[in-house]
Amino acid sequence: MDLRIETKRLTIRPFCLGDADFILRLLNEPSFIENIGDKGVRNLEDAERYLQDGPLASYEQHGHGLWHVGLRESDVSIGMAGILKRDALDDVDLGYSLAPT
């Protein structure tokens, strides 16, 4: 998937396996664990598996999913956001997580 959305300050694009280091950091932030939950991602291998089984699989299965959010000028990763299909809901849901500043 080569789609990219740019705003004045942000770049929003599909995740790739190269984002595993950021996922490892984000999913282990205390605020992520407290507000979203512990996804059991403890190392880069876990982070790659999270990406493969989560966002990347969702793109294939549903045509949408969580996307990487970064600062446009510096290319610093700051979070993820997107449309999710949750088993417990009849329709899609919006999800997001932004790293603390």
Backbone hydrogen bonds, N-H to C=O, Kabsch-Sander energy under -0.5 kcal/mol:
donor,donor_aa,acceptor,acceptor_aa,energy
5,I,12,I,-3.2
7,T,10,L,-2.7
11,T,70,G,-2.6
12,I,5,I,-3.3
13,R,68,H,-2.0
15,F,66,L,-0.6
19,D,16,C,-2.2
20,A,17,L,-1.7
23,I,19,D,-2.3
24,L,20,A,-2.6
25,R,21,D,-1.7
26,L,22,F,-3.1
27,L,23,I,-2.7
28,N,24,L,-0.5
28,N,25,R,-0.8
29,E,26,L,-1.5
32,F,29,E,-0.5
33,I,29,E,-2.3
34,E,30,P,-2.7
35,N,31,S,-2.3
36,I,32,F,-3.0
37,G,32,F,-1.9
39,K,37,G,-0.7
42,R,40,G,-0.8
47,A,43,N,-2.2
48,E,44,L,-2.6
49,R,45,E,-2.2
50,Y,46,D,-2.6
51,L,47,A,-2.3
52,Q,48,E,-2.6
53,D,49,R,-3.1
54,G,50,Y,-1.8
56,L,51,L,-2.5
57,A,51,L,-0.5
57,A,52,Q,-0.6
58,S,54,G,-2.5
59,Y,55,P,-2.2
60,E,56,L,-1.5
61,Q,57,A,-2.9
62,H,58,S,-3.0
63,G,58,S,-1.1
63,G,59,Y,-0.9
64,H,58,S,-1.0
67,W,81,A,-3.0
68,H,13,R,-2.5
69,V,79,G,-2.9
70,G,11,T,-2.5
71,L,76,V,-2.9
72,R,9,R,-3.0
75,D,71,L,-2.1
78,I,69,V,-2.9
79,G,69,V,-1.7
80,M,97,S,-2.6
81,A,67,W,-1.9
82,G,95,G,-2.4
83,I,65,G,-0.9
84,L,93,D,-3.4
86,R,84,L,-0.7
86,R,91,D,-0.5
89,L,86,R,-1.7
93,D,84,L,-2.6
95,G,82,G,-2.6
97,S,80,M,-2.6
99,A,78,I,-3.3
